[in-house]
Amino acid sequence: MIFKVLYQEESKEVPVRERTTSTYVEAETERQVRTKLADRNLNIEYVQALNEDHLEYEKKSEDFKVENI
């Protein structure tokens, strides 16, 4: 399953929409996603599982790239 992760670059940074970044991670559960990203010092705001329709929409974006962790 592919998850979309919304985060801030620094773990102590206050979430501000204009500085929120996203990435895509393949994992079985949200917990696995958080575990895989734990060593990156990110302030994870939200982890969203993508259904097939939403995934197809995201793939149309030029920024779409699934992280290989």
C-alpha positions as CSV (number, residue, x, y, z in Angstrom):
1,M,0.0,0.0,0.0
2,I,1.2,3.5,-0.7
3,F,0.9,6.2,2.0
4,K,1.2,10.0,1.5
5,V,3.1,11.6,4.4
6,L,2.8,15.3,5.1
7,Y,5.6,16.7,7.2
8,Q,7.8,19.6,8.2
9,E,11.6,19.3,7.6
10,E,12.6,19.8,11.3
11,S,11.0,17.8,14.1
12,K,10.8,20.9,16.3
13,E,9.2,23.1,13.6
14,V,5.7,24.3,14.2
15,P,3.4,23.0,11.3
16,V,2.7,25.8,8.8
17,R,0.8,24.9,5.6
18,E,3.1,26.9,3.4
19,R,6.2,24.9,4.6
20,T,4.5,21.5,4.6
21,T,6.2,18.9,2.4
22,S,4.9,15.5,1.2
23,T,6.4,12.2,0.3
24,Y,5.1,8.8,-0.7
25,V,6.1,5.6,1.1
26,E,5.2,2.0,0.4
27,A,4.4,0.0,3.6
28,E,1.8,-2.3,5.1
29,T,0.7,0.0,7.9
30,E,0.9,3.6,9.1
31,R,3.1,2.3,12.0
32,Q,5.6,0.9,9.5
33,V,5.7,4.3,7.7
34,R,6.5,6.1,10.9
35,T,9.1,3.5,11.8
36,K,10.8,3.8,8.4
37,L,10.9,7.6,8.7
38,A,11.9,7.8,12.4
39,D,15.6,8.4,11.7
40,R,15.0,11.4,9.5
41,N,14.2,13.9,12.2
42,L,10.9,15.0,10.6
43,N,7.8,16.5,12.2
44,I,5.2,14.2,10.6
45,E,1.8,15.9,10.5
46,Y,-0.3,13.3,8.8
47,V,0.0,9.8,7.2
48,Q,-2.7,9.0,4.7
49,A,-3.3,5.6,3.1
50,L,-4.1,6.2,-0.6
51,N,-6.9,4.2,-2.2
52,E,-6.6,3.3,-5.9
53,D,-8.5,6.4,-7.2
54,H,-6.5,8.8,-5.0
55,L,-3.2,7.1,-6.0
56,E,-4.0,7.5,-9.7
57,Y,-4.7,11.2,-9.1
58,E,-1.4,11.6,-7.2
59,K,0.6,9.8,-10.0
60,K,-0.4,12.6,-12.4
61,S,1.7,15.1,-10.3
62,E,5.2,15.8,-11.4
63,D,6.3,15.5,-7.8
64,F,5.1,11.9,-7.4
65,K,7.9,9.6,-6.4
66,V,7.6,6.6,-4.0
67,E,10.4,6.6,-1.4
68,N,12.6,3.4,-1.3
69,I,13.2,3.0,2.4
